[in-house]
Amino acid sequence: MKNKQRQCLVTTALPYANGDIHLGHLVENIQADIWVRFLRLQKHHCVFVSGTDCHGTPVMLRAEKEGVSPEELVKTLHKTHLADIRGFLIHHDNFYTTHSPENEALVSKIYNDVKKSGDISTRTISQAYDAEKNMFLPDRFVKGECPKCGTADQHGDNCEACGATYNPTDLKNPVSVISGTTPTQKNSEHYFFQLGNYQAALEKWMEQGTLQPQVLKKLKEWFEAGLKDWDISRDAPYFGFEIPEAPGKFFYVWLDAPIGYMASLKNYCDQHPELDFDAYWKPDTQTELYHFIGKDIMYFHALFWPAVLMSANLRTPSAIFVNGFLTIGGQKLSKSRGTFINASTYLKHLNPEYYRYYIATKLNGHIEDMDLNFEDFVAKINSDLVGKVVNIASRTAGFITKNFDGELSSTLTNEALMKQFTGAKDSIGEAYEKRDFNLAARLIMGLADKANQYIAEVAPWKLIKEDGQQQAVHDACTLALNCFKALIIYLKPILPVTAERAEAFLNCGALVWDDIDTPLLNHKINKFKPLLTRIETKDIEAMTMEAQNIAKDSAPKKVEATKTAKKSEFISIDDFAKIDLRVAKIIDAQDIDGADKLLQLTLDVGDSQRQVFAGIKKAYKAEDLIGQFTVVVANLAPRKMRFGMSEGMVLVASGDDKDGLWLISPESGATPGMKVK
């Protein structure tokens, strides 16, 4: 009995029009693309959409810096985003843009529907204002001293040192990131979505299997803290859509961004009249809706987005699939280390299917971070894809072509082996369905091992030399190539181009999931050509070197202090001499319950041990820090924090790239307590 055909809409998060696609962005796109290809291989109907997220202050400011209009900037980046994503064989049916007439119309309609539901309120708020630039400052564009612990150079929404959250107006000695001036306070009327009205409905929705357990746990923490009204408006100047009947007020980018999924589908449906756009969004629809996102944006997708849909009387997501971040060599993506690798840089040096396969082997349906280790990457590709899968065809196809006129035999002499391959269909299919691609890959490679073992035991290269063994060779190679065919079907969602080349070699047309059960017998194949080649270490070295060169070229140049810099921003050499910097060894590191960013460090500073709380959890795992050396401000006055007394401060460097944090470490040979000069 065949499964009923499913009607699915699948989306990936919209890359922001403020930078290029890098390897980290590709994780969720590859995951979604593999899943969609698997469903289509089973003949389910899927529409796969995404696009470029175009609006917001960062886009407006970058366009100003580059001397182009925001519209020109997003148009250019949309083209590069599409080229990069296509380069990794991620094939959305429609990769659109949020700066589109479809999105503007949908945003206005949904806003009006939400307003009719009574879920929009207005109130006057006080905001940081840059008088030089004549604009209100978003949270991340104000820096200053944390109002809780006093740590300098903190953003306007939260402190990386103590974990406190606050408003930009609470910062001490605030500075505008844009102009360097001290922001003033200015009142403005803002529009709010009353998220708390949907707490009960959201709790019911999220208990229906729509979220992974880890995401569910995090959402429950937010519910316990209480859902706050969501500010959905921004003041001019702002690049975005103006709120109806509210001149000078614009929709916050995070309102129109997820509606961009709908706009991309609308644009696609307009090109395909057989599709009914409204049918995807009715509350009682039978279609399925899935969002693939990174864990950094699950708050918007798992709370705000479904609540807005409920308020507008539209369907909610069937499920939201969240993945973790990518690290490279155990480190956060870093331009200075050459690990911030853009998609376009990778594609100049390596086959995109290699990255697709490697990422697939890291994905298990959970949200743990995953590491790209290049030594492991080379070994896995060369062993699994070249040494196991392709090797089956390369070892046997020649005998069929040379000795049997390219025609497979009429029988499968080892049906037990073939049944192991066909019998794995359900378990591999279930792994794909659950997005446990790691398990799917392991099951597939286990089968590849069995096929190679069989070939080694039969040894057709020896058997062909023996009298009367021609048929045995013919049958053995036919069986091996049917095993290869099954492996290609299983790997087709991950390796679409290799599968296409294998289909041409096997002369069998486009394979689908049900073809696993139908062997190729008395069938002509074509001459075998190499499907994949081994990765060379020099290819990895060339790619990382180019990434480092790009980082150097894009690094900000040193500039003279501007006239807007205040005298209080500088300290004298006498002031600096008061700071006692010491080498410290981390002898223990612990996670802190209830702290998203802090780690508790126990430091050996030579003559004593110190307890220090450091806001580095997003960059380091506690267990990896034990035994490392760092530098600590030893004469900083202890301060009482929510989690205990902090007796110093470790020095950390931050980079331009997202989440880049690095402990300052002394040269080798330094000992605890040694003074740093």
Secondary structure, 3 states (H helix, E strand, C coil): CCCCCCEEEEEECCCECCCCCECCCHHHHHHHHHHHHHHHHCCCEEEEEEEEECCCHHHHHHHHHHCCCHHHHHHHHHHHHHHHHHHCCCCCCEEEECCCHHHHHHHHHHHHHHHHCCCEEEEEEEEEEECCCCEECCHHHEEEECCCCCCCCEECCECCCCCCECCHHHCEEEEECCCCCCCEEEEEEEEEECHHHHHHHHHHHHCCCCCCHHHHHHHHHHHHHCCCCEECEEECCCCCCECCCCCCEEECHHHHHHHHHHHHHHHHHHHCCCCCHHHHCCCCCCCEEEEEEEHHHHHHHHHHHHHHHHHCCCCCCCEEEEECCEEECCECCCCCCCCCCEHHHHHHHCCHHHHHHHHHCCCCCCCCCEEECHHHHHHHHHHHHHHHHHHHHHHHHHHHHHHCCCECCCCCCCHHHHHHHHCCHHHHHHHHHCCCHHHHHHHHHHHHHHHHHHHHHHCHHHHCCCCCCHHHHHHHHHHHHHHHHHHHHHHCCCCHHHHHHHHHHHCCCCCCHHHHHCCCCCCECCCCCCCCCCCCHHHHHHHHHHHHHHHHHHCCCCCCCCCCCCHHHCCCHHHHHCCCEEEEEEEEEEECCCCCCCEEEEEECCCCEEEEEECCCCCCCHHHHCCCEEEEECCCCCEEECCEEECCEECEEECCCCCCEEECCCCCCCCCCCECC
